[in-house]
Structures are given as structure tokens and as C-alpha cells.
């Protein structure tokens, strides 16, 4: 498969550029390092993609932080989630193996705090242009003239349509 260049509507803001090391938590306005790293571990456990770098999961949590900073109820739910997953076993959630993390998440999946994390992760993780590129999705095309002018039939993995169609 050839490399795909994804395009996001230019009216939308570009992805947040976070530091690659632990100092990324300095860009957060509400979460401390423990909460942020716990949420990163939770999002990676919920949506594990081996080919996605840590920075994408961190950007997702950056969006959680912005959401929590604007809505006290969301901030309370994120804090409740961190408390729930950290209190489930003797070790902090982020230090658990993946199988134990899955077990803990299954144990809290009926809570509203879990639903907030899960649904927000879907929203922010899969709206990241770097995820689009990794998955082969080209993104928006209106500002580029639409799909018809960009080779809508360039899907080389599909068979040719029958003649006369």
C-alpha cells in the first residue's frame, strides 16, 4: 500500500504539537501527570493500535484536559475514572499489564465516567489527521476540488467493475 497524504479542512486547527518526552504534561491546564498518564494508558488499552505513536494518545488526553477545563462535570468524571481504575487493583492502572488493564476497564464499563472516557476517546483519537494517514484515509477533499477530481477510482485493491455498469 502506498503512503497516503491525509487532508483536513484548512478551516480547522492543526494537531497540537506536544513534546515527545514526559514534559508533555506541562501543556495541560487541569490534569496532573498521574491523571494524564493514566488516561493515556486507558485510551491505548481501549483502542490499541500498535502502529500509532504515543503522541497521538497524548493528544487525545490533551483534548480531554481542554474539555475538563471548560466543564467542571467532565473534570469530575475524568477524576472519578482515574480513581476507579487506580483503585481496582493494588498497582496503579498505568503500571498494570494489558490483560489486567482490560479486566479493570471491564469492571468499570457500566459507569458514566467510563462512558465519558470511551466516547471522548473515539471522538478525539479518530479525528486526528495522523491516525487518518496511518489508516489510509485521505480525509476532506472539498477544498481540493472534491473526490471526483482527485481520482475517486484510485482504489487499487478493488476489482474492476463489470463492463456495462
ZINOR-V224208 format. One record per helix or strand of 2 or more residues. SS is the DSSP state (~ for helix, > for strand). FROM is the first residue (numbers start at 1). LEN is the number of residues. If there is no record, write none. Layout:
ss	from	len
SS	FROM	LEN
SS	FROM	LEN
This chain:
ss	from	len
~	22	6
~	33	14
~	54	17
~	72	16
~	93	3
~	98	11
~	112	14
~	129	7
~	142	3
~	148	3
